[in-house]
Amino acid sequence: MGNISFGSKYFIFSKFSSIPKTSKIEQERANLKKEYEDLITFINSDEFNDFVELEKYINSNEHKKLLDSAKADKQKELDKIAKYESQKKSKQFKKYFKFKDSQKLKDYQSFKSSIDLADFLALEAEVNSNEFQNELRSLEQKKSATKEKDEKQKVEIELNKLKSKLKSFKSKKRSSQIKRYFKFENSQKFKDFMSFQNSGELKDYLALEDYLNSAEHKENLSKAEKQENTENDKVNKYEEFKNSKKYKWYLCLKDSNKFDEFKKWKVVFEDDFTSNKLDTEKWMTRYYWGDKLIGDAYALEGDKAFPTDGKNIEMSNGTLKVVTRKEKVTGKIWKQPFGFVPQEFEFSSGLISSAKSHRQKYGRIEAKIKVNFAKPVNFNFWLASENNLPHVDVLKLSEKKSRVDMAHHFGDLKKGAESKSSDFSGLDVSQDFFIYTFEWTKDKLTWKINDVVVNEQAQNIPNEEMYLVFSTGITKNLNDSGLPASMEIDWVKCYSEKEI
């Protein structure tokens, strides 16, 4: 959302302004975080990694080679089938097989193997032989030359035998069966049939037919189809996943800047205060220098409320409260030139500091805070350095519950500190929890409330580590009718930029 700015001030005119509700911000953050975590989970899933490996394989020469080889082997077998079917359906082959299955050919083949034909052919061979013809002429001549009756009679008997055979042959040759046989055998159709039957074309066809009915062909075709199906199944699986909603969702997100904040920052310190006891490994409840120099809590000169050493820290329902009360307490106060001296206080307050557990240079620091306001209690979320300067006020509230002061204090205490401050007015910060964010780079300081920029500075950028302090206190006279007052902290998070 945009900001209306004039110089270093940002004005939001009502609680219905451009500062979104905290619940909306947190829900949006939670939704974004879940989506980011879902994306990371998806990227790290076996399903996605399997897809990546499958994608590499689908685009590899190995896959192309196997698929092309399988297709070629399969096509080779299919071409043989096609060739066989084409030949089988051709006129020449139809004519051949029709003739082959005809009754006339069957009758011819049956008669060809018969005794009658064998006898006829044997008789034909005999009567047409030179021996038969010579013997026939010899007997006829002998008959004519022989005068003796008995001898002549014997010759006639032998001659009649030969003539009987010749007559029988002529009779058989004139028979319809023999005529049909030789007519069929001498027909052009039969000659064409026999010619084609002895051709290489038919020989190849019959060999192909034998191959197509063989186990070898079935095995070759099955192997090629199985390999092709295996590779195509991988392609289909790849395409199915590639076209799935979750993969399209991944493609939309993987190169987007939607999750830049998650990619940019890593949490280096946090506390959500869900325990009923303060985590003293993270937090100390006194000023750093008091702990370091005297091992005790102390107040700053001008404080009217003493920051007790943890007594004004309350934890319940997942939040921490830093409470300011009206009560008499005795504590030490820093006074120049005397140092730490005892003093009676009419009010008590508290603080928590990460001085011993966490300091950082640059990064993002934020906390979700609600101020239970009472004037003029100071409510502070600030960053302190080893020597007090530099010092950054992320949230400072004292004059009005609708005016947030922000400042960067720098320089040398001996020569006099310098400050660059700003304020943000118009939003009653006591009405709800708000997320106060401070982003610190080597070039710029940025303050945000519920992710809306409310202040920026680009000069005198701190370049040393600082730690977190949350405190309440009183520096002016107070009408105590509004006490107790508190600053309630739901959570604190510190981030540093991830190394690329």
C-alpha positions in Angstrom: 0.0 0.0 0.0 1.2 3.5 -0.6 2.1 6.2 1.9 1.3 9.9 2.0 4.6 11.6 2.8 5.8 15.1 3.5 9.5 15.3 4.2 10.3 12.7 6.9 6.7 12.4 8.2 4.1 9.9 7.1 0.5 10.8 7.9 -2.3 8.2 8.3 -5.5 10.0 9.1 -7.6 7.4 10.8 -7.5 3.8 12.0 -9.4 3.0 8.8 -6.4 4.2 6.7 -3.8 2.5 4.8 -2.4 0.5 7.8 -4.0 -2.9 7.4 -5.2 -4.9 10.4 -2.7 -7.0 12.2 -4.8 -10.1 11.9 -4.9 -9.6 8.1 -1.2 -9.1 7.9 -0.5 -12.2 10.0 -3.0 -14.3 8.1 -1.4 -13.2 4.8 2.0 -14.0 6.2 0.9 -17.4 7.4 -0.7 -18.1 4.1 2.4 -17.0 2.2 4.6 -19.0 4.6 2.5 -22.1 4.1 2.5 -21.7 0.4 6.3 -21.3 0.5 6.7 -24.3 2.7 4.4 -26.3 0.4 6.6 -25.2 -2.5 9.8 -26.2 -0.7 8.2 -29.5 0.3 7.1 -30.1 -3.3 10.6 -29.3 -4.6 12.1 -31.7 -2.1 9.5 -34.4 -2.7 10.3 -37.8 -4.3 7.6 -37.1 -6.7 9.2 -33.9 -8.0 12.7 -35.4 -8.0 11.4 -38.4 -9.9 9.9 -36.0 -12.5 13.1 -34.0 -12.8 15.0 -37.3 -13.4 12.3 -38.4 -15.8 12.6 -35.1 -17.7 16.3 -35.5 -18.1 15.7 -39.1 -19.4 13.0 -38.1 -21.8 15.3 -35.4 -23.3 18.3 -37.8 -23.4 19.8 -39.6 -26.4 19.3 -42.9 -24.5 15.5 -42.5 -24.5 15.5 -41.3 -28.2 17.7 -44.2 -29.2 15.6 -46.8 -27.4 12.3 -45.4 -28.6 13.5 -45.1 -32.2 14.9 -48.6 -32.2 11.7 -50.1 -30.7 9.6 -48.2 -33.3 11.9 -49.4 -36.1 11.8 -53.0 -35.0 8.1 -52.9 -34.6 7.6 -51.2 -38.0 9.8 -53.9 -39.5 7.5 -56.6 -38.3 4.4 -54.6 -39.2 5.8 -54.0 -42.7 6.2 -57.8 -43.1 2.6 -58.3 -42.1 1.4 -55.5 -44.4 3.4 -57.0 -47.3 2.0 -60.4 -46.6 -1.6 -59.1 -46.4 -1.1 -57.0 -49.6 0.2 -60.0 -51.5 -2.6 -62.1 -50.3 -5.1 -59.6 -51.5 -3.5 -59.1 -54.9 -5.2 -60.4 -58.0 -2.2 -62.6 -58.9 -2.2 -64.3 -55.5 -6.0 -64.5 -55.3 -6.0 -66.1 -58.8 -3.3 -68.6 -57.8 -5.0 -69.7 -54.6 -8.4 -69.8 -56.2 -7.0 -72.1 -58.9 -5.1 -74.1 -56.3 -8.3 -74.8 -54.4 -10.4 -75.5 -57.5 -12.1 -78.8 -58.1 -10.6 -79.2 -61.5 -7.1 -79.0 -60.1 -8.0 -81.5 -57.4 -9.5 -83.8 -60.0 -6.4 -83.4 -62.1 -4.1 -84.1 -59.2 -6.2 -87.1 -58.1 -6.2 -88.6 -61.6 -2.5 -87.8 -62.0 -1.7 -90.2 -59.1 -4.2 -92.8 -60.3 -3.4 -96.3 -61.6 -5.5 -95.6 -64.7 -3.2 -92.8 -65.7 -0.2 -94.8 -64.8 -1.5 -97.7 -67.0 -2.3 -95.3 -69.8 1.1 -93.7 -69.7 2.8 -97.0 -69.5 0.7 -98.3 -72.5 1.4 -95.0 -74.4 5.1 -95.4 -73.8 5.0 -99.0 -74.9 3.1 -98.5 -78.1 5.1 -95.5 -79.1 8.3 -97.2 -78.4 10.7 -98.2 -81.3 10.7 -101.7 -80.0 6.9 -101.9 -80.2 6.8 -100.3 -83.7 9.6 -102.4 -85.0 8.0 -105.6 -83.6 4.7 -104.6 -85.1 6.2 -104.1 -88.6 8.3 -107.3 -88.2 5.3 -109.4 -87.4 3.3 -107.9 -90.3 6.1 -108.7 -92.7 6.6 -112.1 -91.3 2.9 -112.8 -91.6 3.0 -111.9 -95.3 6.1 -113.9 -95.9 5.1 -117.1 -94.0 3.3 -119.8 -96.0 3.1 -122.5 -93.4 -0.2 -122.4 -91.8 0.9 -123.2 -88.2 3.7 -120.8 -88.3 1.5 -118.1 -89.8 -1.1 -118.7 -87.1 1.5 -118.2 -84.4 2.6 -114.9 -86.0 -1.0 -113.7 -86.2 -1.5 -114.5 -82.5 1.5 -112.3 -81.6 0.5 -109.6 -84.1 -3.1 -109.5 -82.7 -1.7 -109.1 -79.1 0.2 -106.0 -80.3 -2.7 -104.7 -82.2 -4.9 -105.2 -79.2 -2.6 -103.1 -77.1 -2.6 -100.4 -79.8 -6.4 -100.5 -80.0 -6.7 -100.4 -76.2 -4.3 -97.4 -76.2 -6.3 -95.6 -78.8 -9.5 -96.3 -77.0 -8.2 -95.0 -73.7 -6.7 -92.0 -75.5 -10.1 -91.1 -76.8 -11.8 -91.5 -73.4 -13.2 -88.3 -71.9 -11.2 -88.7 -68.7 -7.9 -88.8 -70.6 -8.9 -86.0 -72.9 -9.9 -83.8 -69.9 -6.7 -84.6 -68.1 -4.4 -83.6 -71.0 -6.6 -80.6 -72.0 -6.4 -79.3 -68.4 -2.6 -80.0 -68.3 -2.1 -78.2 -71.6 -4.3 -75.2 -70.7 -2.8 -71.8 -70.3 -4.3 -71.4 -66.8 -2.5 -74.6 -65.6 0.7 -73.5 -67.2 0.4 -70.1 -65.6 -0.4 -71.8 -62.3 2.6 -74.0 -62.5 4.8 -71.1 -63.6 3.8 -69.0 -60.6 4.0 -72.0 -58.2 7.7 -72.4 -59.1 8.4 -68.6 -58.9 10.6 -66.9 -56.4 7.8 -64.5 -55.6 5.6 -67.4 -54.3 8.6 -68.9 -52.6 9.2 -65.6 -50.7 5.5 -65.3 -49.9 5.3 -68.8 -48.4 8.6 -68.2 -46.5 7.1 -64.9 -45.1 3.9 -66.8 -44.2 5.9 -69.4 -42.3 7.8 -66.6 -40.5 4.6 -64.7 -39.6 3.3 -67.9 -38.0 6.5 -68.5 -36.1 7.4 -67.9 -32.5 10.3 -65.8 -33.7 8.0 -63.2 -35.3 5.7 -63.1 -32.3 8.7 -62.7 -29.9 10.3 -59.9 -32.0 7.0 -58.0 -32.4 6.2 -58.4 -28.7 9.6 -57.3 -27.6 9.5 -54.2 -29.8 6.0 -53.3 -28.7 6.9 -53.8 -25.0 10.0 -51.5 -25.4 8.0 -48.9 -27.3 5.2 -49.0 -24.6 7.7 -48.7 -21.8 9.2 -45.6 -23.4 5.8 -44.2 -24.3 4.6 -44.8 -20.8 7.5 -42.7 -19.5 6.6 -40.0 -21.9 2.9 -40.1 -20.9 3.8 -40.1 -17.2 6.1 -37.1 -17.9 3.4 -35.2 -19.9 0.7 -36.0 -17.3 2.8 -34.6 -14.5 3.9 -31.6 -16.6 0.2 -30.8 -17.3 -0.9 -31.3 -13.7 -2.2 -28.5 -11.6 0.5 -28.8 -9.0 3.3 -28.6 -11.6 1.6 -25.6 -13.2 1.3 -24.1 -9.7 5.1 -24.8 -9.3 5.9 -23.1 -12.6 4.0 -20.0 -11.6 5.8 -19.7 -8.3 9.4 -20.9 -9.0 10.6 -17.8 -10.7 8.2 -15.3 -9.2 9.3 -12.7 -6.6 6.4 -13.8 -4.3 8.7 -15.4 -1.8 11.6 -13.1 -2.0 11.3 -12.2 1.6 11.6 -15.9 2.6 14.5 -16.3 0.3 16.2 -13.2 1.5 15.9 -13.6 5.3 16.8 -16.2 7.8 15.7 -16.1 11.5 18.7 -15.6 13.8 16.8 -14.9 17.0 13.2 -15.3 18.1 10.9 -15.7 21.1 7.1 -16.2 21.1 6.7 -16.1 24.9 4.6 -19.2 25.0 6.3 -20.4 28.2 5.0 -19.1 31.5 8.6 -18.3 32.5 11.0 -15.8 30.8 13.8 -17.5 28.9 16.8 -16.1 30.7 19.1 -17.6 28.1 17.7 -15.0 25.7 16.7 -12.1 27.9 18.2 -10.1 30.8 16.0 -7.9 32.8 18.4 -5.1 33.6 20.5 -2.6 31.6 23.6 -4.1 30.0 26.0 -1.7 31.8 24.4 -2.3 35.2 24.9 -6.0 34.7 28.4 -5.5 33.5 29.6 -3.0 36.1 27.7 -3.7 39.3 25.8 -6.9 38.5 22.5 -5.2 39.3 19.6 -3.2 37.9 19.8 0.6 37.8 17.8 3.6 36.6 19.0 6.3 34.3 19.3 9.8 35.6 15.9 11.5 35.1 13.9 8.2 35.5 11.0 8.5 37.9 10.2 4.7 37.7 12.8 2.1 38.7 13.3 -0.8 36.2 13.1 -3.7 38.6 15.2 -6.8 37.8 12.3 -8.8 36.3 9.6 -8.1 38.9 7.7 -6.0 36.4 7.8 -8.7 33.8 4.6 -10.8 33.5 3.9 -13.7 31.2 0.6 -15.3 30.4 -1.5 -16.4 27.5 1.5 -16.5 25.2 2.5 -12.8 25.7 5.0 -10.9 27.8 4.1 -7.7 29.5 6.5 -5.0 30.7 4.4 -3.3 33.4 4.7 0.2 35.0 3.1 0.4 38.4 2.7 2.9 41.2 4.6 1.4 44.1 7.5 2.5 46.2 10.7 0.8 45.4 14.4 1.4 46.2 17.0 1.0 43.6 20.2 2.5 42.2 20.4 5.4 39.8 23.2 6.7 37.7 24.2 10.2 38.6 27.1 12.2 37.3 29.7 12.5 38.8 28.8 10.1 41.7 28.0 7.0 39.7 25.5 4.5 41.0 23.7 5.8 44.1 20.6 4.5 46.0 17.3 6.3 45.6 13.6 5.9 46.5 11.2 5.7 43.6 7.4 6.1 43.6 7.0 3.9 40.5 8.3 0.7 39.2 8.9 -0.4 35.6 10.7 -3.0 33.7 12.8 -4.0 30.7 14.1 -7.0 28.8 17.3 -6.9 26.8 19.1 -9.3 24.4 22.5 -7.7 25.1 24.0 -11.0 26.3 22.4 -13.4 23.9 21.9 -11.6 20.6 23.4 -8.7 18.7 23.4 -8.1 15.0 24.6 -5.7 12.4 22.1 -5.1 9.6 19.0 -7.2 9.0 15.4 -7.1 9.9 14.0 -6.8 13.5 10.4 -6.9 14.3 8.0 -7.4 17.2 4.2 -7.6 17.6 3.3 -5.2 20.3 0.2 -3.8 22.0 0.5 -0.7 24.2 -1.9 -0.4 27.2 -1.4 3.3 27.2 -1.2 5.7 30.2 0.2 9.2 29.9 3.1 10.0 30.2 4.5 6.5 30.6 7.2 5.8 27.9 6.8 2.7 25.9 10.0 1.8 24.1 11.2 -0.8 21.5 14.8 0.2 20.8 18.2 -1.0 19.7 21.3 -0.1 21.7 25.0 -0.5 20.9 27.9 -1.3 23.2 28.6 2.4 23.9 25.0 3.7 23.9 25.5 5.3 20.5 24.3 4.6 17.9 20.8 4.0 19.3 17.6 3.4 17.3 14.0 4.0 18.5 11.9 1.5 16.6 8.8 2.4 18.7 8.6 5.2 21.2 5.3 6.2 22.6 4.8 8.9 25.4 2.8 12.0 24.5 -0.1 10.4 22.6 -1.3 6.9 22.0 -1.8 8.0 18.3 1.7 9.3 17.8 4.6 6.9 17.3 8.1 8.5 17.5 11.0 7.0 15.6 14.6 8.1 15.7 18.1 7.3 15.0 20.7 8.7 17.5 24.3 8.8 16.4 27.5 10.7 17.0 29.8 11.0 20.0 28.5 11.4 23.6 31.4 13.6 24.5 30.9 15.9 21.6 27.1 15.7 21.7 24.7 13.2 20.2 22.8 13.9 17.0 19.4 12.6 16.1 17.3 12.2 13.1 13.7 11.6 14.1 10.2 11.3 12.7 6.8 10.5 13.9 3.8 8.7 12.6 0.4 10.0 13.7 -3.3 9.2 13.3 -3.4 5.5 14.4 -4.4 4.5 17.9 -1.8 1.9 18.6 -3.4 0.9 21.9 -6.5 -0.5 20.1 -4.7 -3.6 18.9 -1.5 -5.5 18.4 0.7 -4.0 15.6 3.8 -5.4 14.0 6.7 -2.9 14.3 9.5 -3.7 11.8 13.0 -2.1 11.5 15.0 -3.0 8.4 18.7 -2.1 8.4 21.0 -2.2 5.5 24.3 -0.5 4.9 22.5 2.1 2.7 19.2 2.7 4.4 17.1 2.4 7.6 13.4 1.6 7.2 10.6 1.6 9.8 7.3 -0.2 9.1 4.0 -0.7 10.9 2.1 -3.8 9.7 4.4 -3.9 6.6 3.6 -0.3 5.6 6.7 1.9 5.4 6.3 4.8 7.8 9.8 6.2 7.9 13.1 6.0 6.0 16.6 7.4 6.5 19.6 7.1 4.3 22.3 9.0 6.2 24.6 8.2 9.1 23.8 4.5 8.9 25.0 2.5 12.0 27.7 0.0 11.1 28.1 -1.8 14.4 26.2 -4.5 16.2 23.2 -3.6 18.3 20.9 -5.5 20.7 17.2 -5.3 21.4 15.6 -3.6 24.4 11.9 -3.4 25.3 11.1 -1.1 28.2 8.5 1.1 29.9 9.3 4.0 32.1 8.4 7.5 33.4 10.5 10.6 32.8 7.9 13.2 33.6 5.4 13.9 36.4 2.5 11.5 36.2 -1.1 11.5 37.1 -1.2 7.9 38.3 -4.8 7.3 37.6 -4.0 5.3 34.4 -1.7 2.8 36.2 -0.8 0.1 35.9 0.2 0.5 32.2 2.0 -2.0 30.1 3.6 -2.9 26.8 2.5 -6.3 25.8 4.7 -8.3 23.4 3.3 -11.3 21.5 6.5 -12.2 19.7 10.0 -11.0 18.6 11.9 -12.1 15.5 15.3 -11.1 14.2 16.5 -11.9 10.7 19.7 -11.6 8.8 20.2 -11.8 5.1 21.0 -15.2 3.7 24.3 -15.7 2.0 23.9 -16.2 -1.7 
